[in-house]
């Protein structure tokens, strides 16, 4: 009988986390390791990745999300049970009239195309192993509602949501579940330059029922849950972790 009170990673294969050198990715690695999972971390910041490996004991696997050849080579001979597609790039804050199409192309290449490339080669391994598995894509509230300035980023995450739904449909017959989480803003120095502006922060938090920013651990915990046996009947979901913002 499945123990729904435990994370349920005993006896399962490794879980790959992309974007692990970032805040949410790093928090996800820490929580997965604490829950007993074997974790392989991927990220762009080699120094942060090395520090995470020293702290948690996770393995590391550097590769370029935008290169199919690099992804394919990295996955050759790899053992995988699960994936967290957390690698991403914010791009720019711009209106549709001002947007830089080169930035749009790069955001799509990393956030949507990169996640699809990882899913493509990871799912082949998981199907061949015949042990089922789980994939969680880290999307955004920007895919669910219109946010000013987010034409590129929101579009990339909306594409990722559909990649999630179609992958859930196609991979379900192999007992592979695919879900997404759609977080609100985690206030970091990188996000503060925009979201920390009083004219942006004030109206946004006034609208959100919980009236505060999320923490990295508050995003990581639902990711770990969606990978666990406790979520064994959940697939194809895009789960807002947004303090109720998209419900308003």
N, C-alpha and C positions, 0 to 999 in steps of 0.2 A: 504494500500500500504506500502511496506517495505521502511523505511527511510535509504537509503544507506549511508547517511552522518553521521550517528550516530553509536556507538558501538552496540546498540541493545540488551542490557542485561535486560532491564526492563521486569519484569514478568517471567523471566526464573529462573530455579532452580539453586542450588549451583554448583560451578565449583571446582573440586578437583585439586590441584596442588601438585604433588609429587616433591621431591627435592627442596622444598621451603626454606630450610635453606641455600641453595647455592645462588650464585650471580644471575644467570639467573632466577632461580625459584623465588627468592625473588623479583626481579624486575618485574616479571610477576604478582605476587600477588599484588604488589603496583599498577601496571597499571590497572589490572582488577577491583580492589576496586575503583580506581579513575573513572573508566568507569561505575560504578554502579552495578557491579556484586557482588553476594554473594560468598565468597571464603572460601574453606576449605583447609588448608595448611598441608602438610605432609613433614617430613624431618628427617634426622638422628641427627642433632645437636639441642638438646632440648633447649639450651639457646638461640640460634639464632632464633628458632621458636617462643619462648616466646616473644622475643623482636619484632619480626615481627607482632605477634598478638597484642601486646600493641600499636604498631605504626599504624596499619591499621584497627584493629577491626576484622580481619579474625578469623575464628574458626580454631582449630588445631586437627589433627587426626594422632597420631603416630601409625605406624605399620611397620613391616619388609617386604620389597619388595621381599625378597628371600623365604619367607614362604607362601605357599598357604593357610595354615590354618589361619595365621595371617591376610592375605589379606581378606579372606572370612569372618572372624569374624568382621573385621573393617567395612566391607560393609554391614553387616546385619542390615537392617532397615534404611539404609542411603538413603537420597533423593539427587539425582544427575541429572544435565542436561548436564554437560560437564566435561572434564578431560584434564589436561596437564601432560603428562608423561615426567617429567623433571629429575626424579631421575636417577643418573648414577654414574659410577666410571671409572676413567681413566686407571687404571691398570699400565702397565709398558711400557717403551720404549725398544723394543727388536726386533731383526731380527727373521725370521722364524727359523733360525738355533739355536738361543739362547733362544727362548721364553719359559717361565715357564708355563706348561700346567695347573697347578693349578691356576695361575693368569688368564689364558684364560677362564677357567671354571667359575671363580668368576665374571669376566667382563661380560660374557654371561648371567650368572645368574641374575645380577643386570640390565644391560642395555637392554637386549632383553627379557629374561624370566620374569623379574619383570614387565616390561611394558605390556607384554602379560597377566600376571595375573591380573593386574589392569584393563586392557581392558576387560578381560573375565567377571569379576564380575561387573564392572561399566556398561557395555553394557547390561547385564541382567536387571539391575535396569532401565536403560534408555528405553529399549524395553518395559518393563512392564508398565512404566509410559505413554507410547504412545505420548510423546511430542517432539520426535526427540531429537536432541542434536549435540554436536560436540566434537571430540577428536583431540588433537594436540600432536604428539610425537616429542620430542626434539632429533633429530639425530645429524649428523655431516657432514662436508665436507669430513671427512675421509671415509665415506661410498661411496662417489662418485668418488674419485680418489685414487691412491696409494700414501700413505704417509710413508716415511721411519720410521721404528720403531713402526708402528701402526697396526701390524698384529692382535692383540687381539681386541683393541678398534675399529678399522675399521670394523672388521668382525662382532662385536656386533651391530654396527650401520647399517651395510648393512642388517643384519637380521631384525632390527627394521624398516627399510624402506619397507621390504617385508611384515612385520606385518601390516604396514600402508596401503599398497595397497590391501592386501587381506581383511583386516577389512573394508576398504571403500567399497569393492565389496559386502561383506556379510551383512553389516549394512545399506547400502543405502536404501534398501526397507523399513526400519523403519525411514527414514528421519534423520539418524545419519551420519554426515560427519566425515571423518577421514583423516587428513593430517599430514605432518611432516615438520619441519624446519631443515635445515642443516647448522648450523653456522660454521663460521671460528673461529679462536682463539680469546677469550676474555683475554687480558693480565692481569692476577691476580698474586699474589705471588705464588700461586700453579702452574700456568702454566709457570711462568718466568724461573724456573729452567732449562727447556728445550727450550722453544720457545724464551727465552731471550738471548740465546747464539748467539754471532755475526755470527758464521758460519751457524746457522739455520735461525735466524731472517732475515739476510740480503738477501739471495737468495729468501726466501719465499715472503717477502714484495716487492722485486724487480719484482717478477712474477705477484703479485696481481695488477690488474689495479688501485685500489684505494689506494694502498701502505700504508695501516694502519690497525691496529687491530680494531676489533669491540668492542663496549661497551655493557654492559649488557642490557641497555635500547633499544639498536638497535636490539637486539635479541627478547626482550619481546614484542615490538610493533607489529611485524608481527604475533606473536603468538596470541595476543589479536585480531588482525584483522581476523585471520583464525577462531577464535571462534565466531566472530560477524556476524550479519545479512548481512554486506557488502560482506561477503564471502559465501553467501548462495548457490551459484552454484559451489563452489570449493570443490572437494573431490578427494582423491587418489593422491594428489600432494606431492612431496618432494621438498621443496623450498629452494634453496641455499641462505644463507645470508652471503656472503663470499667475498664481495668486487670485485666480478668477477673472483675469483681465479679458479673456476672449469670451467669457460668459455674459459680459455686460452689453 
